[in-house]
Amino acid sequence: GQQVMQIPQYQHVQEGEDFTTYCNSSTTLSNIQWYKQRPGGHPVFLIQLVKSGEVKKQKRLTFQFGEAKKNSSLHITATQTTDVGTYFCGSEYGNKLVFGAGTILRVKS
Amino acid sequence: NAGVTQTPKFRILKIGQSMTLQCTQDMNHNYMYWYRQDPGMGLKLIYYSVGAGITDKGEVPNGYNVSRSTTEDFPLRLELAAPSQTSVYFCASSRQTGANVLTFGAGSRLTVL
């Protein structure tokens, strides 16, 4: 079935360290979306990537879409305690948005 | 705009009971979705709808039913609750496919004992 694989499942970093989560697919993706879910909250849209090799930045967050449109990454520079949460990638298959399993980020201050 | 509103926020059910999770959106979005999220796990698509009168199964539809009689409302029905349906349920909506940015509701936490 349609799947996007996300790694790592869990990461615990010291405040100020960098963090990266990866999303991979065996098939070409039409686009990739990233969402953040704070503990106890609901997923909130961060960004969408559509073009091959696309790179977008939001302050300390950098999002990349692979040249083959089969993988994507989210990189956070110098994590802060406000970055805590679960980061999901998702991709469209027909009319459906299918999500990866998410990466849980914990930040030690 | 309230966005996507889900009720109830919390519910405890006994095995075999039935209930309906309500979801309504005021953004005139055509697409609506139901996801479930088990503890520490990702989001699994249960059912979705591309417009009033049209629904389709997602990844994990067994044990659930939906209807879409209006653009605004997309209720999720559990007919015979089972412990495996203990989860947090999120309703979401989007304007259209191709630019399918989802707006999520706050979630409904369901426990089946």
gemmi code that builds the backbone of each chain (N, CA, C; Angstrom):
import gemmi

chains = {
    "A": [
        ("GLY", (0.821, -1.186, 0.000), (0.000, 0.000, 0.000), (0.862, 1.246, 0.000)),
        ("GLN", (0.193, 2.389, 0.017), (0.955, 3.622, 0.017), (1.588, 3.827, 1.378)),
        ("GLN", (2.876, 4.106, 1.369), (3.568, 4.281, 2.631), (4.651, 5.328, 2.513)),
        ("VAL", (4.770, 6.098, 3.570), (5.949, 6.931, 3.733), (6.593, 6.501, 5.044)),
        ("MET", (7.867, 6.174, 4.988), (8.595, 5.697, 6.146), (9.347, 6.870, 6.755)),
        ("GLN", (9.229, 7.006, 8.065), (9.846, 8.143, 8.724), (10.808, 7.656, 9.799)),
        ("ILE", (11.995, 8.230, 9.827), (13.005, 7.896, 10.826), (13.715, 9.151, 11.315)),
        ("PRO", (14.218, 9.164, 12.555), (14.057, 8.103, 13.555), (12.671, 8.167, 14.191)),
        ("GLN", (12.359, 7.175, 14.971), (11.066, 7.159, 15.665), (11.082, 8.146, 16.829)),
        ("TYR", (12.267, 8.299, 17.403), (12.380, 9.083, 18.633), (13.767, 9.686, 18.699)),
        ("GLN", (13.871, 10.942, 19.146), (15.175, 11.548, 19.358), (15.120, 12.487, 20.553)),
        ("HIS", (16.142, 12.348, 21.380), (16.257, 13.158, 22.575), (17.551, 13.956, 22.445)),
        ("VAL", (17.471, 15.280, 22.388), (18.660, 16.096, 22.157), (18.832, 17.099, 23.285)),
        ("GLN", (20.046, 17.578, 23.416), (20.332, 18.658, 24.356), (19.940, 19.973, 23.683)),
        ("GLU", (19.380, 20.857, 24.450), (19.016, 22.163, 23.892), (20.235, 22.795, 23.220)),
        ("GLY", (20.048, 23.298, 22.018), (21.133, 23.887, 21.254), (21.700, 22.961, 20.197)),
        ("GLU", (21.440, 21.659, 20.340), (21.882, 20.700, 19.320), (20.928, 20.740, 18.125)),
        ("ASP", (21.412, 20.215, 17.004), (20.578, 20.148, 15.815), (19.766, 18.854, 15.810)),
        ("PHE", (18.732, 18.847, 15.000), (17.840, 17.695, 14.889), (17.404, 17.531, 13.439)),
        ("THR", (17.357, 16.273, 12.976), (16.876, 16.001, 11.630), (15.961, 14.783, 11.633)),
        ("THR", (14.863, 14.860, 10.931), (13.993, 13.722, 10.699), (13.853, 13.520, 9.202)),
        ("TYR", (13.748, 12.240, 8.803), (13.755, 11.887, 7.395), (12.480, 11.131, 7.023)),
        ("CYS", (12.049, 11.361, 5.812), (10.853, 10.724, 5.291), (11.224, 10.088, 3.955)),
        ("ASN", (10.911, 8.788, 3.789), (11.296, 8.081, 2.573), (10.132, 7.312, 1.988)),
        ("SER", (10.135, 7.231, 0.654), (9.106, 6.486, -0.050), (9.750, 5.657, -1.160)),
        ("SER", (9.161, 4.511, -1.460), (9.664, 3.685, -2.559), (9.129, 4.173, -3.899)),
        ("THR", (8.122, 5.033, -3.860), (7.537, 5.568, -5.095), (7.701, 7.085, -5.128)),
        ("THR", (7.590, 7.643, -6.302), (7.704, 9.092, -6.464), (6.498, 9.778, -5.827)),
        ("LEU", (6.779, 10.795, -5.061), (5.728, 11.525, -4.355), (5.305, 12.758, -5.150)),
        ("SER", (4.013, 13.045, -5.143), (3.535, 14.250, -5.833), (3.918, 15.497, -5.029)),
        ("ASN", (3.886, 15.373, -3.725), (4.309, 16.470, -2.861), (4.582, 15.891, -1.475)),
        ("ILE", (5.093, 16.682, -0.585), (5.322, 16.249, 0.784), (4.908, 17.402, 1.691)),
        ("GLN", (4.239, 17.052, 2.763), (3.843, 18.052, 3.744), (4.440, 17.678, 5.099)),
        ("TRP", (4.703, 18.697, 5.897), (5.208, 18.479, 7.242), (4.268, 19.144, 8.246)),
        ("TYR", (4.029, 18.405, 9.330), (3.164, 18.880, 10.397), (3.885, 18.713, 11.735)),
        ("LYS", (3.509, 19.571, 12.693), (4.042, 19.451, 14.051), (2.878, 19.258, 15.007)),
        ("GLN", (3.058, 18.329, 15.942), (2.060, 18.092, 16.975), (2.714, 18.276, 18.334)),
        ("ARG", (2.290, 19.285, 19.052), (2.796, 19.480, 20.409), (2.202, 18.417, 21.318)),
        ("PRO", (2.879, 18.066, 22.418), (2.337, 17.064, 23.345), (0.920, 17.417, 23.787)),
        ("GLY", (-0.012, 16.476, 23.606), (-1.401, 16.696, 23.986), (-2.193, 17.521, 22.994)),
        ("GLY", (-1.558, 17.927, 21.894), (-2.231, 18.790, 20.925), (-2.601, 18.072, 19.647)),
        ("HIS", (-2.936, 18.846, 18.643), (-3.291, 18.293, 17.347), (-2.246, 18.700, 16.313)),
        ("PRO", (-2.141, 17.950, 15.211), (-1.160, 18.306, 14.179), (-1.467, 19.663, 13.567)),
        ("VAL", (-0.401, 20.421, 13.346), (-0.513, 21.740, 12.728), (0.412, 21.787, 11.524)),
        ("PHE", (-0.117, 22.255, 10.424), (0.631, 22.317, 9.170), (1.834, 23.243, 9.301)),
        ("LEU", (2.989, 22.770, 8.793), (4.192, 23.598, 8.753), (4.479, 24.082, 7.345)),
        ("ILE", (4.568, 23.124, 6.401), (5.000, 23.509, 5.064), (4.651, 22.414, 4.057)),
        ("GLN", (4.598, 22.785, 2.786), (4.425, 21.833, 1.702), (5.531, 22.033, 0.681)),
        ("LEU", (6.105, 20.920, 0.204), (7.114, 20.947, -0.850), (6.553, 20.220, -2.053)),
        ("VAL", (6.769, 20.784, -3.221), (6.190, 20.228, -4.440), (7.245, 19.920, -5.501)),
        ("LYS", (8.253, 20.766, -5.605), (9.216, 20.652, -6.709), (10.409, 19.790, -6.329)),
        ("SER", (10.939, 19.083, -7.306), (12.142, 18.283, -7.135), (13.287, 19.162, -6.647)),
        ("GLY", (13.981, 18.721, -5.578), (15.118, 19.465, -5.057), (14.755, 20.722, -4.283)),
        ("GLU", (13.485, 20.923, -4.018), (13.047, 22.151, -3.359), (13.580, 22.242, -1.930)),
        ("VAL", (13.981, 23.436, -1.536), (14.430, 23.723, -0.173), (13.678, 24.952, 0.316)),
        ("LYS", (13.084, 24.817, 1.502), (12.397, 25.958, 2.100), (12.859, 26.116, 3.540)),
        ("LYS", (12.868, 27.363, 4.002), (13.293, 27.636, 5.369), (12.225, 28.422, 6.106)),
        ("GLN", (12.083, 28.078, 7.383), (11.245, 28.837, 8.296), (12.077, 29.050, 9.555)),
        ("LYS", (12.701, 30.186, 9.666), (13.549, 30.508, 10.818), (14.600, 29.409, 10.993)),
        ("ARG", (14.538, 28.634, 12.071), (15.551, 27.609, 12.315), (15.220, 26.263, 11.644)),
        ("LEU", (14.099, 26.179, 10.937), (13.687, 24.935, 10.290), (14.014, 24.984, 8.801)),
        ("THR", (14.643, 23.903, 8.310), (14.947, 23.778, 6.890), (14.316, 22.499, 6.368)),
        ("PHE", (13.541, 22.621, 5.307), (12.836, 21.505, 4.700), (13.416, 21.261, 3.312)),
        ("GLN", (13.650, 19.965, 3.006), (14.177, 19.623, 1.692), (13.332, 18.523, 1.056)),
        ("PHE", (13.205, 18.585, -0.248), (12.556, 17.552, -1.040), (13.603, 16.996, -1.995)),
        ("GLY", (13.770, 15.689, -2.017), (14.830, 15.076, -2.800), (14.667, 15.284, -4.296)),
        ("GLU", (15.782, 15.145, -4.993), (15.770, 15.340, -6.440), (14.843, 14.351, -7.138)),
        ("ALA", (14.781, 13.124, -6.631), (13.922, 12.097, -7.212), (12.505, 12.141, -6.643)),
        ("LYS", (12.247, 13.061, -5.747), (10.935, 13.211, -5.092), (10.514, 11.919, -4.396)),
        ("LYS", (11.497, 11.221, -3.789), (11.195, 10.026, -3.018), (11.572, 10.184, -1.555)),
        ("ASN", (12.166, 11.309, -1.202), (12.531, 11.505, 0.189), (12.504, 12.985, 0.539)),
        ("SER", (12.424, 13.227, 1.828), (12.368, 14.586, 2.326), (12.977, 14.613, 3.719)),
        ("SER", (13.401, 15.789, 4.124), (13.950, 15.931, 5.470), (13.528, 17.254, 6.080)),
        ("LEU", (13.489, 17.231, 7.397), (13.255, 18.441, 8.191), (14.425, 18.576, 9.154)),
        ("HIS", (15.102, 19.686, 9.097), (16.266, 19.929, 9.953), (15.997, 21.147, 10.821)),
        ("ILE", (16.220, 20.977, 12.117), (16.086, 22.098, 13.049), (17.482, 22.446, 13.566)),
        ("THR", (17.868, 23.675, 13.402), (19.158, 24.163, 13.882), (19.013, 24.696, 15.299)),
        ("ALA", (19.922, 24.296, 16.168), (19.948, 24.818, 17.540), (18.582, 24.694, 18.212)),
        ("THR", (18.206, 23.466, 18.523), (16.873, 23.222, 19.075), (16.627, 24.014, 20.347)),
        ("GLN", (15.354, 24.338, 20.531), (14.894, 25.007, 21.743), (13.797, 24.147, 22.374)),
        ("THR", (13.495, 24.411, 23.632), (12.478, 23.605, 24.308), (11.116, 23.745, 23.636)),
        ("THR", (10.898, 24.835, 22.934), (9.629, 25.030, 22.224), (9.506, 24.123, 20.996)),
        ("ASP", (10.606, 23.463, 20.617), (10.557, 22.555, 19.465), (10.025, 21.173, 19.822)),
        ("VAL", (9.836, 20.926, 21.109), (9.357, 19.622, 21.573), (8.037, 19.262, 20.891)),
        ("GLY", (7.917, 17.997, 20.484), (6.679, 17.525, 19.876), (6.957, 16.395, 18.910)),
        ("THR", (5.957, 16.046, 18.143), (6.084, 15.008, 17.125), (5.968, 15.647, 15.760)),
        ("TYR", (6.901, 15.310, 14.896), (6.932, 15.858, 13.548), (6.526, 14.762, 12.558)),
        ("PHE", (5.512, 15.065, 11.772), (4.985, 14.112, 10.790), (5.233, 14.613, 9.377)),
        ("CYS", (5.603, 13.684, 8.505), (5.541, 13.978, 7.085), (4.305, 13.285, 6.527)),
        ("GLY", (3.771, 13.832, 5.462), (2.610, 13.240, 4.832), (2.656, 13.484, 3.342)),
        ("SER", (2.045, 12.576, 2.591), (2.019, 12.748, 1.151), (0.680, 12.316, 0.597)),
        ("GLU", (0.311, 12.930, -0.513), (-0.979, 12.649, -1.124), (-0.926, 11.409, -1.991)),
        ("TYR", (-1.933, 10.557, -1.821), (-2.156, 9.433, -2.712), (-3.610, 9.542, -3.161)),
        ("GLY", (-3.808, 10.000, -4.370), (-5.170, 10.267, -4.816), (-5.758, 11.382, -3.985)),
        ("ASN", (-6.892, 11.124, -3.378), (-7.553, 12.129, -2.544), (-7.165, 12.024, -1.078)),
        ("LYS", (-6.244, 11.124, -0.771), (-5.910, 10.872, 0.623), (-4.553, 11.464, 0.965)),
        ("LEU", (-4.424, 11.913, 2.209), (-3.124, 12.308, 2.732), (-2.692, 11.230, 3.719)),
        ("VAL", (-1.604, 10.539, 3.402), (-1.095, 9.446, 4.220), (0.146, 9.921, 4.954)),
        ("PHE", (0.211, 9.639, 6.249), (1.287, 10.146, 7.079), (2.314, 9.077, 7.420)),
        ("GLY", (3.545, 9.528, 7.630), (4.540, 8.680, 8.238), (4.222, 8.507, 9.717)),
        ("ALA", (4.992, 7.646, 10.392), (4.718, 7.330, 11.795), (5.101, 8.459, 12.745)),
        ("GLY", (5.874, 9.416, 12.251), (6.251, 10.557, 13.079), (7.563, 10.354, 13.807)),
        ("THR", (8.231, 11.454, 14.108), (9.432, 11.456, 14.940), (9.143, 12.290, 16.166)),
        ("ILE", (9.308, 11.663, 17.333), (9.095, 12.360, 18.601), (10.397, 13.041, 18.994)),
        ("LEU", (10.353, 14.342, 19.204), (11.529, 15.110, 19.607), (11.376, 15.561, 21.052)),
        ("ARG", (12.356, 15.215, 21.862), (12.427, 15.714, 23.236), (13.701, 16.538, 23.363)),
        ("VAL", (13.631, 17.647, 24.054), (14.760, 18.562, 24.195), (15.079, 18.738, 25.673)),
        ("LYS", (16.315, 18.430, 26.036), (16.770, 18.609, 27.418), (17.355, 19.995, 27.580)),
        ("SER", (16.871, 20.717, 28.606), (17.394, 22.074, 28.825), (18.513, 22.075, 29.866)),
    ],
    "B": [
        ("ASN", (-13.853, 32.543, 12.583), (-13.953, 31.139, 12.159), (-13.525, 30.210, 13.273)),
        ("ALA", (-14.345, 29.178, 13.539), (-13.977, 28.208, 14.559), (-13.030, 27.163, 13.990)),
        ("GLY", (-13.005, 26.964, 12.663), (-12.153, 25.944, 12.068), (-12.854, 24.600, 12.082)),
        ("VAL", (-12.190, 23.597, 12.650), (-12.736, 22.250, 12.749), (-13.063, 21.980, 14.222)),
        ("THR", (-14.313, 21.661, 14.486), (-14.765, 21.435, 15.854), (-15.170, 19.986, 16.042)),
        ("GLN", (-14.611, 19.353, 17.071), (-14.924, 17.964, 17.382), (-15.585, 17.865, 18.745)),
        ("THR", (-16.584, 17.011, 18.839), (-17.182, 16.684, 20.130), (-17.482, 15.199, 20.190)),
        ("PRO", (-17.409, 14.550, 21.380), (-16.905, 15.127, 22.618), (-15.386, 15.159, 22.641)),
        ("LYS", (-14.788, 15.797, 23.612), (-13.332, 15.798, 23.783), (-12.859, 14.516, 24.442)),
        ("PHE", (-13.640, 13.996, 25.337), (-13.308, 12.764, 26.040), (-14.563, 11.909, 26.167)),
        ("ARG", (-14.350, 10.564, 26.097), (-15.486, 9.670, 26.281), (-14.962, 8.309, 26.693)),
        ("ILE", (-15.653, 7.711, 27.653), (-15.357, 6.333, 28.051), (-16.551, 5.473, 27.658)),
        ("LEU", (-16.285, 4.400, 26.957), (-17.331, 3.491, 26.505), (-17.111, 2.104, 27.083)),
        ("LYS", (-18.181, 1.377, 27.238), (-18.059, -0.037, 27.563), (-18.041, -0.844, 26.266)),
        ("ILE", (-17.415, -1.993, 26.338), (-17.362, -2.884, 25.172), (-18.778, -3.144, 24.659)),
        ("GLY", (-18.952, -3.017, 23.347), (-20.243, -3.281, 22.736), (-21.149, -2.075, 22.596)),
        ("GLN", (-20.815, -0.981, 23.299), (-21.632, 0.223, 23.163), (-21.366, 0.896, 21.825)),
        ("SER", (-22.272, 1.776, 21.440), (-22.122, 2.536, 20.209), (-22.052, 4.014, 20.532)),
        ("MET", (-21.424, 4.752, 19.643), (-21.389, 6.201, 19.819), (-21.000, 6.867, 18.498)),
        ("THR", (-21.262, 8.155, 18.444), (-20.908, 8.947, 17.272), (-19.995, 10.088, 17.696)),
        ("LEU", (-18.870, 10.210, 17.020), (-17.995, 11.366, 17.187), (-18.419, 12.410, 16.149)),
        ("GLN", (-18.646, 13.616, 16.649), (-19.116, 14.675, 15.760), (-17.954, 15.524, 15.261)),
        ("CYS", (-18.043, 15.955, 14.022), (-17.048, 16.851, 13.434), (-17.758, 17.838, 12.525)),
        ("THR", (-17.470, 19.109, 12.719), (-18.044, 20.133, 11.856), (-16.981, 21.174, 11.531)),
        ("GLN", (-17.030, 21.697, 10.311), (-16.073, 22.727, 9.903), (-16.829, 23.875, 9.255)),
        ("ASP", (-16.308, 25.079, 9.462), (-16.990, 26.280, 8.964), (-16.156, 27.004, 7.911)),
        ("MET", (-15.271, 26.262, 7.236), (-14.379, 26.858, 6.250), (-14.826, 26.555, 4.821)),
        ("ASN", (-15.970, 25.911, 4.669), (-16.496, 25.525, 3.358), (-15.520, 24.612, 2.612)),
        ("HIS", (-14.828, 23.761, 3.364), (-13.904, 22.819, 2.757), (-14.654, 21.645, 2.174)),
        ("ASN", (-14.221, 21.191, 1.004), (-14.862, 20.044, 0.378), (-14.421, 18.721, 1.000)),
        ("TYR", (-13.136, 18.647, 1.365), (-12.561, 17.381, 1.804), (-12.553, 17.291, 3.327)),
        ("MET", (-12.976, 16.143, 3.832), (-12.927, 15.904, 5.268), (-12.393, 14.502, 5.532)),
        ("TYR", (-11.735, 14.344, 6.685), (-11.021, 13.110, 7.000), (-11.215, 12.754, 8.461)),
        ("TRP", (-11.127, 11.465, 8.745), (-11.017, 10.975, 10.109), (-9.733, 10.155, 10.223)),
        ("TYR", (-8.911, 10.526, 11.214), (-7.706, 9.783, 11.536), (-7.804, 9.291, 12.976)),
        ("ARG", (-7.100, 8.193, 13.248), (-6.910, 7.772, 14.628), (-5.419, 7.750, 14.929)),
        ("GLN", (-5.104, 8.064, 16.185), (-3.721, 8.079, 16.623), (-3.617, 7.287, 17.918)),
        ("ASP", (-2.946, 6.158, 17.855), (-2.721, 5.353, 19.047), (-1.498, 5.901, 19.786)),
        ("PRO", (-1.402, 5.661, 21.087), (-0.317, 6.261, 21.894), (1.069, 6.061, 21.279)),
        ("GLY", (1.781, 7.155, 21.082), (3.129, 7.095, 20.534), (3.197, 6.671, 19.077)),
        ("MET", (2.050, 6.652, 18.417), (2.016, 6.163, 17.036), (1.626, 7.283, 16.084)),
        ("GLY", (1.648, 6.971, 14.842), (1.306, 7.940, 13.804), (-0.184, 8.048, 13.587)),
        ("LEU", (-0.543, 8.721, 12.512), (-1.934, 8.972, 12.162), (-2.369, 7.991, 11.091)),
        ("LYS", (-3.431, 7.245, 11.394), (-3.962, 6.296, 10.430), (-5.308, 6.794, 9.921)),
        ("LEU", (-5.478, 6.806, 8.598), (-6.697, 7.306, 7.983), (-7.801, 6.259, 8.079)),
        ("ILE", (-8.957, 6.670, 8.625), (-10.084, 5.752, 8.794), (-11.026, 5.856, 7.594)),
        ("TYR", (-11.557, 7.036, 7.375), (-12.459, 7.339, 6.264), (-12.185, 8.764, 5.808)),
        ("TYR", (-12.582, 9.033, 4.572), (-12.506, 10.390, 4.084), (-13.670, 10.671, 3.145)),
        ("SER", (-13.861, 11.957, 2.859), (-14.970, 12.376, 2.007), (-14.509, 13.536, 1.130)),
        ("VAL", (-14.853, 13.480, -0.131), (-14.452, 14.550, -1.050), (-15.593, 15.529, -1.308)),
        ("GLY", (-16.728, 15.286, -0.680), (-17.857, 16.202, -0.821), (-19.104, 15.578, -0.243)),
        ("ALA", (-20.139, 16.378, -0.107), (-21.391, 15.876, 0.461), (-21.898, 14.688, -0.350)),
        ("GLY", (-22.248, 13.616, 0.359), (-22.777, 12.417, -0.271), (-21.735, 11.430, -0.752)),
        ("ILE", (-20.444, 11.774, -0.594), (-19.371, 10.904, -1.096), (-18.409, 10.575, 0.040)),
        ("THR", (-18.252, 9.278, 0.313), (-17.296, 8.854, 1.329), (-16.497, 7.666, 0.793)),
        ("ASP", (-15.324, 7.456, 1.379), (-14.498, 6.333, 0.946), (-13.634, 5.870, 2.093)),
        ("LYS", (-13.211, 4.591, 2.014), (-12.423, 3.997, 3.086), (-10.981, 4.453, 3.011)),
        ("GLY", (-10.392, 4.541, 4.208), (-8.967, 4.805, 4.313), (-8.206, 3.532, 4.618)),
        ("GLU", (-7.176, 3.657, 5.479), (-6.305, 2.518, 5.799), (-6.923, 1.553, 6.804)),
        ("VAL", (-7.721, 2.078, 7.757), (-8.227, 1.254, 8.859), (-9.724, 1.487, 9.076)),
        ("PRO", (-10.588, 1.140, 8.118), (-12.016, 1.464, 8.229), (-12.855, 0.497, 9.063)),
        ("ASN", (-12.317, -0.698, 9.358), (-13.144, -1.726, 10.008), (-13.611, -1.286, 11.388)),
        ("GLY", (-14.909, -1.443, 11.644), (-15.484, -1.085, 12.926), (-16.044, 0.324, 12.972)),
        ("TYR", (-15.958, 1.030, 11.856), (-16.417, 2.422, 11.792), (-17.340, 2.637, 10.599)),
        ("ASN", (-18.182, 3.658, 10.716), (-18.996, 4.112, 9.597), (-19.042, 5.626, 9.592)),
        ("VAL", (-19.239, 6.185, 8.415), (-19.326, 7.638, 8.292), (-20.480, 7.995, 7.367)),
        ("SER", (-20.849, 9.253, 7.421), (-21.814, 9.808, 6.480), (-21.429, 11.257, 6.228)),
        ("ARG", (-21.856, 11.796, 5.101), (-21.571, 13.202, 4.782), (-22.793, 13.781, 4.085)),
        ("SER", (-23.751, 14.186, 4.890), (-24.994, 14.720, 4.335), (-24.888, 16.206, 4.014)),
        ("THR", (-23.941, 16.900, 4.645), (-23.729, 18.318, 4.368), (-22.240, 18.575, 4.181)),
        ("THR", (-21.898, 19.717, 3.618), (-20.483, 20.074, 3.479), (-19.821, 20.241, 4.829)),
        ("GLU", (-20.581, 20.726, 5.819), (-19.994, 21.092, 7.106), (-19.715, 19.915, 8.024)),
        ("ASP", (-20.531, 18.861, 7.950), (-20.501, 17.823, 8.982), (-20.023, 16.478, 8.460)),
        ("PHE", (-19.244, 15.794, 9.304), (-18.696, 14.492, 8.912), (-18.601, 13.635, 10.171)),
        ("PRO", (-19.709, 13.067, 10.631), (-19.683, 12.267, 11.857), (-19.081, 10.882, 11.639)),
        ("LEU", (-18.441, 10.374, 12.682), (-17.838, 9.038, 12.673), (-18.583, 8.177, 13.679)),
        ("ARG", (-19.086, 7.034, 13.238), (-19.889, 6.159, 14.081), (-19.122, 4.887, 14.421)),
        ("LEU", (-19.113, 4.563, 15.730), (-18.587, 3.282, 16.190), (-19.795, 2.446, 16.593)),
        ("GLU", (-20.005, 1.324, 15.952), (-21.218, 0.538, 16.200), (-21.096, -0.375, 17.406)),
        ("LEU", (-20.025, -1.120, 17.506), (-19.819, -2.056, 18.609), (-18.405, -1.823, 19.141)),
        ("ALA", (-18.310, -0.958, 20.132), (-16.981, -0.539, 20.591), (-16.170, -1.725, 21.112)),
        ("ALA", (-14.877, -1.724, 20.745), (-13.942, -2.752, 21.196), (-12.724, -2.063, 21.803)),
        ("PRO", (-12.020, -2.745, 22.722), (-10.828, -2.134, 23.335), (-9.807, -1.660, 22.296)),
        ("SER", (-9.753, -2.332, 21.143), (-8.800, -1.934, 20.101), (-9.125, -0.563, 19.507)),
        ("GLN", (-10.302, -0.048, 19.793), (-10.681, 1.271, 19.289), (-10.348, 2.394, 20.280)),
        ("THR", (-9.731, 2.030, 21.381), (-9.210, 3.049, 22.296), (-8.128, 3.840, 21.567)),
        ("SER", (-8.319, 5.135, 21.446), (-7.422, 5.942, 20.631), (-7.812, 7.410, 20.744)),
        ("VAL", (-7.008, 8.254, 20.139), (-7.398, 9.649, 19.950), (-7.815, 9.812, 18.482)),
        ("TYR", (-8.965, 10.389, 18.283), (-9.515, 10.538, 16.934), (-9.443, 12.001, 16.516)),
        ("PHE", (-8.887, 12.222, 15.335), (-8.778, 13.574, 14.791), (-9.589, 13.668, 13.514)),
        ("CYS", (-10.376, 14.700, 13.459), (-11.064, 15.068, 12.229), (-10.263, 16.181, 11.569)),
        ("ALA", (-10.228, 16.192, 10.246), (-9.492, 17.229, 9.528), (-10.257, 17.593, 8.259)),
        ("SER", (-9.957, 18.754, 7.744), (-10.587, 19.175, 6.491), (-9.571, 19.894, 5.624)),
        ("SER", (-9.852, 19.917, 4.324), (-9.011, 20.667, 3.399), (-9.871, 21.159, 2.252)),
        ("ARG", (-9.357, 22.183, 1.588), (-10.160, 22.802, 0.536), (-10.270, 21.895, -0.679)),
        ("GLN", (-9.135, 21.315, -1.080), (-9.135, 20.523, -2.304), (-7.901, 19.660, -2.337)),
        ("THR", (-7.885, 18.710, -3.225), (-6.691, 17.915, -3.403), (-5.723, 18.688, -4.287)),
        ("GLY", (-4.470, 18.296, -4.262), (-3.454, 19.015, -5.014), (-2.878, 20.159, -4.218)),
        ("ALA", (-3.655, 20.691, -3.310), (-3.154, 21.703, -2.364), (-3.749, 21.311, -1.027)),
        ("ASN", (-3.494, 20.081, -0.672), (-4.294, 19.403, 0.341), (-3.805, 19.676, 1.748)),
        ("VAL", (-3.683, 20.928, 2.116), (-3.249, 21.281, 3.461), (-4.385, 21.023, 4.428)),
        ("LEU", (-4.123, 20.208, 5.434), (-5.164, 19.814, 6.369), (-5.216, 20.731, 7.578)),
        ("THR", (-6.447, 21.072, 7.963), (-6.700, 21.727, 9.234), (-7.340, 20.699, 10.152)),
        ("PHE", (-6.708, 20.471, 11.305), (-7.170, 19.437, 12.230), (-8.027, 20.037, 13.342)),
        ("GLY", (-8.970, 19.207, 13.821), (-9.664, 19.526, 15.049), (-8.795, 19.189, 16.248)),
        ("ALA", (-9.296, 19.511, 17.442), (-8.512, 19.335, 18.667), (-8.437, 17.885, 19.116)),
        ("GLY", (-9.259, 17.022, 18.553), (-9.200, 15.609, 18.878), (-10.266, 15.167, 19.861)),
        ("SER", (-10.595, 13.886, 19.791), (-11.531, 13.251, 20.728), (-10.846, 12.018, 21.286)),
        ("ARG", (-10.672, 12.003, 22.619), (-9.987, 10.871, 23.254), (-11.024, 9.866, 23.701)),
        ("LEU", (-10.959, 8.662, 23.123), (-11.935, 7.613, 23.405), (-11.257, 6.447, 24.096)),
        ("THR", (-11.853, 6.011, 25.202), (-11.378, 4.824, 25.922), (-12.497, 3.798, 25.956)),
        ("VAL", (-12.190, 2.569, 25.554), (-13.169, 1.487, 25.587), (-12.726, 0.459, 26.628)),
        ("LEU", (-13.582, 0.270, 27.635), (-13.228, -0.640, 28.736), (-14.141, -1.863, 28.739)),
    ],
}
model = gemmi.Model(1)
for chain_id, residues in chains.items():
    chain = gemmi.Chain(chain_id)
    for i, (resn, *xyz) in enumerate(residues, 1):
        res = gemmi.Residue()
        res.name, res.seqid = resn, gemmi.SeqId(i, " ")
        for name, pos in zip(("N", "CA", "C"), xyz):
            atom = gemmi.Atom()
            atom.name, atom.element = name, gemmi.Element(name[0])
            atom.pos, atom.b_iso = gemmi.Position(*pos), 0.0
            res.add_atom(atom)
        chain.add_residue(res)
    model.add_chain(chain)
structure = gemmi.Structure()
structure.add_model(model)
structure.setup_entities()
